[in-house]
Amino acid sequence: MKLQINGEERNFADNLTLAAVVEQLGVKADRVAIELNKIIVRRDAWAATRLRDGDRLEVVHFVGGGAPEHVRRLSSFASRRRAEDLKKTSAPPQSGALALPLDSPVSLRSTEE
């Protein structure tokens, strides 16, 4: 039977289950999600899910590790800073006050020197 896997047509024996195709593809079952004809199939249903000629599969691989520590710290700092900025600018300013985000390019120097 012919299956479309991530947009590529591939040939397989008839009467295979989704679990069998995953095994034949050599992917680690605990690191992928599978979409069959635009419907995500739960991992515990793979063994009972029979595939038919023309089915379309999307195999999504999970990648671990994430960003290096210094990037995670910077990202976390930026997220906190943005949340603080939103709190400061979402409330209406008090009379005579100027509400600007912290990263605003406007200078607030006194004109009296």
NUKE-42905 format. One record per atom (N, C-alpha, C, O): residue in one letter; x, y, z. Coordinates in steps of 0.1 Angstrom, whole numbers, padded with zeros to 4 digits, always signed. Atoms other than C-alpha are relative to their C-alpha. Example, Ala and Ser with C-alpha at 12.3 -4.5 7.8 and 13.67 -1.06 7.14 Angstrom:
% residues 2
a+0009-0012+0000/a+0123-0045+0078/a+0009+0012+0000/a+0019+0012+0007/s-0009-0011+0000/s+0137-0011+0071/s-0008+0011+0008/s-0003+0022+0009/
% end
This chain:
% residues 113
m+0008-0012+0000/m+0000+0000+0000/m+0009+0012+0000/m+0020+0012+0005/k-0008-0013+0001/k+0011+0036-0006/k-0005+0009+0011/k-0017+0011+0013/l+0003-0009-0010/l+0012+0060+0023/l+0007+0013-0002/l+0019+0013-0007/q-0007-0013+0000/q+0020+0097+0024/q+0005+0003+0014/q-0002+0004+0023/i-0005-0002-0013/i+0044+0103+0053/i+0008+0013-0001/i+0018+0015-0008/n-0006-0014+0000/n+0053+0140+0059/n+0002+0005-0014/n+0012+0011-0018/g+0000-0005+0013/g+0044+0147+0023/g+0007-0009-0010/g+0007-0006-0022/e-0007+0009+0009/e+0065+0119+0008/e-0007-0013-0001/e-0011-0020+0009/e+0007+0012+0002/e+0049+0089-0008/e+0010-0012+0002/e+0021-0012-0003/r-0008+0011-0003/r+0062+0056+0005/r-0008-0013-0001/r-0020-0013+0001/n+0007+0013+0001/n+0053+0019-0001/n+0002-0009+0012/n+0013-0010+0017/f-0001+0009-0012/f+0045-0005+0027/f-0009-0013-0004/f-0017-0012-0013/a+0009+0012+0002/a+0029-0040+0029/a-0014+0003+0004/a-0016+0013+0012/d+0014-0002-0004/d-0008-0042+0032/d-0003-0004+0014/d+0005-0012+0020/n+0005+0005-0013/n-0027-0046+0065/n+0009+0004+0011/n+0010-0004+0021/l-0009-0004-0011/l-0002-0027+0087/l-0007+0009+0010/l-0017+0016+0006/t+0005-0009-0010/t-0010-0010+0119/t+0009+0012+0001/t+0020+0012-0004/l-0008-0012-0002/l+0002+0025+0128/l+0012-0003+0008/l+0023+0002+0005/a-0011+0004-0008/a+0024+0009+0154/a+0011-0007-0008/a+0023-0004-0006/a-0009+0007+0008/a+0040-0013+0128/a+0008+0009-0009/a+0020+0008-0012/v-0006-0010+0008/v+0047+0016+0105/v+0010+0008+0007/v+0021+0011+0003/v-0009-0008-0009/v+0063+0036+0133/v+0012-0008+0002/v+0024-0003+0002/e-0011+0009-0002/e+0085+0006+0140/e+0009-0001-0012/e+0021+0000-0012/q-0008+0001+0013/q+0095+0002+0103/q+0007+0013-0003/q+0018+0013-0009/l-0007-0012+0002/l+0103+0039+0102/l+0012+0002+0009/l+0021+0011+0006/g-0011-0001-0009/g+0127+0034+0130/g+0000+0012+0010/g+0011+0016+0015/v+0001-0012-0009/v+0115+0063+0151/v-0004-0005+0014/v-0010-0016+0016/k+0003+0004-0014/k+0112+0061+0189/k-0014+0005+0003/k-0017+0017+0003/a+0015-0003-0002/a+0075+0059+0198/a-0002+0010+0011/a-0012+0018+0010/d+0003-0009-0011/d+0079+0079+0229/d+0005+0015-0003/d+0004+0024+0005/r-0005-0013+0004/r+0094+0109+0210/r-0007+0005-0012/r-0002+0015-0019/v+0008-0005+0012/v+0068+0114+0182/v-0015+0001+0003/v-0020-0006+0012/a+0015-0001+0001/a+0032+0124+0177/a-0003-0003-0014/a+0004+0001-0024/i+0004+0004+0014/i+0013+0110+0147/i-0014+0005-0003/i-0023+0004+0005/e+0013-0005+0006/e-0014+0126+0127/e-0004-0009-0011/e+0004-0010-0021/l+0004+0008+0011/l-0034+0103+0105/l-0012+0007-0007/l-0023+0008+0000/n+0010-0007+0008/n-0055+0120+0078/n-0006+0012+0008/n-0018+0014+0009/k+0003-0013-0007/k-0054+0153+0099/k-0007-0002+0014/k-0012+0007+0019/i+0005+0003-0014/i-0065+0136+0132/i+0012-0006+0008/i+0018-0016+0003/i-0010+0006-0009/i-0040+0130+0160/i-0004-0013+0006/i-0015-0014+0011/v+0003+0013-0005/v-0039+0094+0170/v+0008-0002+0013/v+0020-0001+0014/r-0007+0003-0013/r-0032+0086+0207/r+0009-0012-0001/r+0006-0021-0008/r-0010+0011+0001/r-0002+0064+0212/r-0006-0013+0004/r-0002-0023-0001/d+0005+0013-0004/d-0022+0038+0230/d-0010-0006-0010/d-0014-0017-0008/a+0009+0005+0010/a-0044+0034+0199/a+0008-0004-0013/a+0002-0009-0022/w-0008+0003+0012/w-0015+0029+0174/w-0001-0015-0004/w-0002-0018-0016/a+0001+0014+0003/a-0016-0009+0177/a-0013-0005-0006/a-0013-0015-0014/a+0013+0004+0005/a-0053-0011+0169/a-0004+0008-0012/a-0014+0006-0018/t+0003-0009+0011/t-0052+0015+0141/t+0006-0006-0013/t+0018-0005-0015/r-0004+0005+0013/r-0051-0002+0107/r+0001+0011-0010/r-0007+0020-0011/l-0002-0010+0010/l-0038+0018+0078/l-0005-0005-0013/l-0005-0017-0016/r+0005+0003+0013/r-0052+0019+0043/r+0007+0007-0011/r+0013+0018-0008/d-0007-0006+0011/d-0038+0027+0009/d-0005+0014-0001/d-0017+0017-0001/g+0003-0014+0002/g-0036+0064+0004/g-0001+0009+0013/g-0003+0021+0013/d+0000-0008-0013/d-0036+0074+0042/d+0012+0009+0000/d+0022+0007-0006/r-0011-0010-0001/r-0016+0105+0050/r+0004+0001+0015/r-0005+0003+0024/l-0005-0001-0014/l+0006+0105+0081/l+0009+0012+0001/l+0017+0015-0008/e-0010-0010-0004/e+0024+0134+0097/e+0007-0004+0012/e+0000-0007+0022/v-0007+0004-0012/v+0051+0124+0121/v+0008+0011+0005/v+0017+0017-0002/v-0006-0012-0007/v+0062+0151+0145/v+0010-0005+0010/v+0006-0012+0020/h-0010+0004-0010/h+0095+0145+0164/h+0001+0011+0011/h+0002+0023+0008/f-0003-0009-0011/f+0100+0160+0198/f+0015+0001+0002/f+0022-0010+0002/v-0015-0002-0002/v+0135+0174+0204/v+0002+0006+0014/v-0004+0016+0018/g-0003-0004-0014/g+0148+0178+0239/g+0012+0009+0000/g+0019+0011-0010/g-0012-0008-0002/g+0175+0200+0253/g-0003+0015+0002/g+0002+0021+0011/g+0003-0014-0001/g+0162+0234+0247/g+0012+0009-0003/g+0022+0005-0008/a-0011-0010+0002/a+0183+0265+0247/a+0011-0001+0011/a+0008-0006+0022/p-0010+0000-0011/p+0216+0269+0266/p-0005+0009+0012/p-0014+0017+0010/e+0004-0007-0013/e+0213+0282+0302/e+0000+0015-0001/e-0010+0021+0003/h+0000-0015+0001/h+0223+0318+0294/h-0011+0005-0008/h-0016+0016-0006/v+0011-0004+0008/v+0196+0320+0267/v-0013-0001+0008/v-0022+0007+0007/r+0013+0002-0008/r+0169+0306+0291/r-0001+0011+0010/r-0012+0016+0013/r+0001-0011-0010/r+0179+0331+0318/r-0004+0013-0006/r-0012+0020-0001/l+0003-0013+0007/l+0178+0360+0293/l-0015+0000-0004/l-0022+0010-0002/s+0014+0001+0004/s+0144+0348+0280/s-0009+0002+0011/s-0019+0009+0011/s+0008-0002-0012/s+0130+0345+0315/s+0000+0014+0005/s-0010+0019+0008/f-0001-0014-0005/f+0143+0380+0324/f-0009+0008-0010/f-0016+0017-0005/a+0007-0008+0009/a+0128+0394+0292/a-0015-0002+0002/a-0023+0008+0001/s+0014+0003-0002/s+0094+0377+0299/s-0005+0008+0013/s-0015+0014+0013/r+0003-0007-0013/r+0094+0391+0335/r-0001+0015-0003/r-0010+0022+0002/r-0001-0015+0003/r+0104+0426+0322/r-0013+0004-0008/r-0019+0014-0005/r+0012-0003+0008/r+0076+0425+0296/r-0013+0000+0008/r-0021+0009+0006/a+0012+0000-0009/a+0050+0415+0322/a+0000+0012+0009/a-0011+0018+0011/e-0001-0013-0008/e+0062+0444+0344/e-0004+0012-0008/e-0012+0020-0004/d+0004-0012+0009/d+0059+0468+0314/d-0014+0000-0002/d-0020+0011-0002/l+0014+0001+0003/l+0024+0456+0307/l-0008+0005+0012/l-0018+0012+0010/k+0006-0005-0012/k+0014+0462+0343/k+0000+0015+0001/k-0009+0021+0005/k-0002-0015-0002/k+0028+0497+0343/k-0007+0008-0011/k-0012+0018-0008/t+0006-0007+0011/t+0013+0507+0309/t-0015-0003-0002/t-0022+0005-0009/s+0014+0003+0003/s-0021+0490+0311/s-0009+0008+0009/s-0021+0010+0006/a+0009-0008-0009/a-0034+0511+0341/a+0001+0014-0006/a+0011+0019-0011/p+0000-0014+0005/p-0044+0546+0332/p+0010+0009+0008/p+0010+0007+0020/p-0010-0008-0007/p-0017+0571+0341/p-0007+0010+0009/p-0018+0015+0007/q+0006-0010-0010/q-0023+0594+0371/q+0001+0013-0007/q+0009+0015-0017/s+0000-0013+0006/s-0029+0630+0363/s+0014+0006-0001/s+0021+0006+0009/g-0013-0006+0002/g+0001+0646+0348/g+0012-0010-0002/g+0023-0006-0005/a-0011+0010+0001/a+0021+0613+0347/a+0001-0004-0015/a-0008-0004-0022/l-0003+0005+0013/l+0037+0599+0316/l+0003-0014+0001/l+0012-0018+0007/a-0002+0014-0001/a+0034+0562+0311/a+0007-0005-0013/a+0002-0004-0024/l-0008+0005+0011/l+0061+0548+0289/l+0006-0014+0003/l+0010-0016+0015/p-0007+0013-0003/p+0075+0512+0286/p+0015+0003+0004/p+0020+0013+0000/l-0013-0002-0005/l+0109+0508+0302/l+0010+0001-0012/l+0021+0007-0010/d-0009+0000+0011/d+0125+0502+0268/d-0002+0011-0010/d+0003+0011-0021/s+0004-0011+0009/s+0111+0534+0253/s+0013+0009-0003/s+0021+0011+0006/p-0011-0008+0004/p+0137+0555+0234/p-0001+0015+0005/p+0009+0023+0003/v+0002-0014-0004/v+0123+0588+0249/v+0008+0003+0012/v+0008-0005+0022/s-0008-0004-0012/s+0146+0606+0273/s-0009+0009+0008/s-0016+0017+0003/l+0008-0008-0010/l+0130+0621+0304/l+0009+0010+0008/l+0007+0012+0020/r-0009-0009-0006/r+0158+0646+0311/r-0008+0013+0003/r-0017+0017-0004/s+0006-0013-0004/s+0148+0678+0329/s+0004+0011-0010/s+0016+0011-0014/t-0004-0011+0009/t+0147+0709+0307/t+0006+0012+0008/t+0011+0021+0002/e-0005-0010-0008/e+0157+0730+0336/e+0014-0004+0005/e+0015-0013+0013/e-0014+0003-0005/e+0195+0730+0342/e+0007+0012+0004/e+0018+0011+0008/
% end
